[in-house]
Amino acid sequence: MQGGHGPEREGQGERTDGHAARLPQVGASRKTRSRVARRRGSVILEVTMALTVLTIVGLLMLKGSINVLHPRQWTLQQGLTDAYLTYEKAYAQRIPFDDLTATNSPWPVQPGTARQTVEIGRIPGGVPVYATLIRTRVPDSNNYPADGGSGTATTNPAAMKVWRVQSILSYRVGDRDYVKSRTVVRTQ
């Protein structure tokens, strides 16, 4: 045991830092399998949790998009109804006065009304939007009795005929009913 080889043999299996070296044990293969199984189990658990979180986030985003679409639907309806009433106002302004005051006028004398269902437009997807249009005209109180008023030559020396022409649009958005109207004053 000379030549410097002796101390190495005596210290074989020992470490110089004072800790005993770990030698393979009989049950080491079981521990290794157990650690691998735990890692596989934790991966499945992590994937399940990630899918659950993604599902919840997806449902929240779906609900958010539905909440955004409802006001958009209301805004689309408002645009359609305003556009349709703009047409009604233009029609009431351009119709010849004789046709407006005729017995078969599109605007009957109040308390009479002309009621019809009209398509006011289409929303995305080609879905038609319907509303109820009610038309009527009201004579001015200073018109002559023949024109629906109680005026005389003294109160109405120019024999003016004045009519308030009303178009009323009734429509529904969701569970609520809305009404809009336009009034045009026509004189002759």
C-alpha positions in Angstrom: 0.0 0.0 0.0 2.7 2.2 -0.8 3.1 4.5 -3.7 0.2 6.7 -2.8 -2.5 4.3 -3.8 -3.4 3.3 -0.3 -5.3 6.3 1.0 -7.4 6.3 -2.1 -8.5 2.8 -1.5 -9.2 3.4 2.1 -11.3 6.5 1.3 -13.2 4.8 -1.5 -16.9 5.5 -1.2 -16.3 8.6 0.9 -16.4 12.1 -0.3 -13.9 14.7 0.7 -16.6 17.2 1.8 -17.6 15.0 4.7 -20.9 13.6 3.2 -21.3 9.9 2.5 -21.7 9.1 -1.2 -25.1 7.9 -2.3 -25.0 4.4 -3.6 -27.8 3.0 -5.6 -30.4 1.5 -3.4 -32.6 -1.5 -3.9 -35.9 0.5 -4.0 -34.6 3.3 -6.2 -36.5 2.2 -9.3 -39.8 2.5 -7.5 -39.1 6.0 -6.4 -38.2 7.0 -9.9 -41.4 5.5 -11.2 -43.4 7.3 -8.5 -41.8 10.7 -9.4 -42.5 10.2 -13.1 -46.1 9.2 -12.3 -46.6 12.3 -10.1 -45.2 14.5 -12.9 -47.6 12.9 -15.4 -50.5 13.4 -13.0 -49.6 17.0 -12.4 -49.4 17.6 -16.2 -52.9 16.2 -16.6 -54.1 18.4 -13.7 -52.4 21.5 -15.2 -53.9 20.9 -18.6 -57.3 20.4 -17.1 -57.0 23.6 -15.1 -55.8 25.5 -18.2 -58.8 24.2 -20.2 -61.2 25.2 -17.4 -59.7 28.7 -17.3 -59.9 29.1 -21.1 -63.5 27.9 -21.1 -64.4 30.4 -18.4 -62.7 33.2 -20.3 -64.4 32.1 -23.5 -67.8 32.2 -21.9 -67.2 35.6 -20.4 -66.1 36.9 -23.8 -69.3 35.4 -25.4 -71.4 37.1 -22.8 -69.6 40.4 -23.4 -70.1 40.2 -27.1 -73.9 39.5 -26.6 -74.0 42.5 -24.2 -72.4 44.6 -26.9 -74.8 43.5 -29.6 -78.0 44.5 -27.8 -77.2 48.2 -27.7 -76.0 47.9 -31.3 -79.4 46.5 -32.2 -81.1 49.5 -30.6 -78.8 51.9 -32.5 -79.5 50.2 -35.8 -83.3 50.4 -35.1 -82.9 54.1 -34.3 -81.1 54.7 -37.5 -83.8 52.9 -39.5 -86.7 54.7 -37.9 -85.1 58.1 -38.3 -84.4 57.4 -41.9 -88.0 56.2 -42.5 -89.4 59.3 -40.8 -87.2 61.5 -42.9 -88.9 60.0 -45.9 -92.4 60.6 -44.3 -91.6 64.2 -43.6 -90.4 64.8 -47.2 -93.5 63.1 -48.6 -95.7 65.3 -46.4 -93.9 68.4 -47.6 -94.1 67.5 -51.3 -97.6 66.1 -51.7 -99.8 68.5 -53.6 -102.1 70.4 -51.3 -105.2 69.3 -53.2 -104.2 65.6 -52.7 -103.5 66.2 -49.0 -106.9 67.6 -48.4 -108.8 65.2 -50.6 -111.2 62.6 -49.1 -108.8 59.8 -50.1 -105.8 61.5 -48.7 -102.9 59.4 -47.2 -103.5 61.6 -44.1 -107.1 61.4 -43.1 -108.7 64.2 -40.9 -108.4 63.5 -37.2 -109.9 61.6 -35.4 -109.5 59.3 -38.4 -106.2 57.6 -38.9 -104.5 55.6 -41.7 -102.6 52.7 -40.1 -100.4 50.3 -41.9 -97.4 48.0 -41.3 -94.3 49.0 -43.2 -90.9 47.6 -43.7 -88.5 50.3 -42.5 -85.3 48.5 -43.5 -83.2 45.5 -43.0 -80.6 44.7 -40.4 -77.4 42.7 -41.1 -78.2 39.3 -42.3 -81.1 40.6 -44.4 -83.6 40.4 -41.6 -86.5 42.8 -42.3 -87.6 45.3 -39.6 -91.3 46.2 -39.5 -93.1 49.1 -37.8 -96.6 50.4 -37.6 -97.1 53.7 -39.4 -100.1 55.9 -38.4 -100.9 59.0 -40.4 -103.4 61.8 -39.6 -103.9 65.5 -40.2 -105.2 68.1 -37.8 -106.9 71.4 -39.0 -105.9 74.7 -37.5 -108.7 76.1 -35.3 -108.6 79.4 -37.4 -109.5 77.5 -40.7 -112.9 78.1 -42.1 -115.6 75.6 -41.0 -115.4 74.0 -44.4 -111.7 73.2 -43.7 -112.3 71.9 -40.2 -111.8 75.0 -38.2 -114.0 77.7 -36.6 -112.5 80.8 -38.2 -114.4 83.6 -39.8 -113.6 86.3 -42.3 -112.6 88.6 -39.4 -110.2 86.1 -37.8 -108.9 84.7 -41.0 -109.2 87.4 -43.7 -106.8 85.8 -46.1 -108.8 82.5 -46.0 -105.6 80.6 -45.1 -105.9 76.8 -44.9 -103.4 75.4 -42.3 -103.0 71.7 -41.6 -100.7 69.9 -39.2 -99.7 66.6 -41.0 -98.5 63.9 -38.6 -96.7 60.7 -39.2 -96.3 58.4 -36.2 -94.1 55.3 -36.2 -94.5 52.6 -33.6 -91.9 49.9 -33.3 -90.4 47.4 -30.9 -86.8 46.7 -29.8 -86.5 43.7 -27.6 -89.3 43.8 -25.0 -90.0 47.6 -25.3 -92.3 49.5 -27.6 -91.1 52.9 -28.9 -93.0 55.7 -30.8 -91.5 58.5 -32.9 -93.4 61.1 -34.8 -92.8 63.9 -37.3 -95.2 66.8 -37.9 -95.3 69.1 -40.9 -97.3 72.3 -41.1 -98.8 72.8 -44.5 -100.5 76.1 -45.6 -102.3 77.3 -48.6 
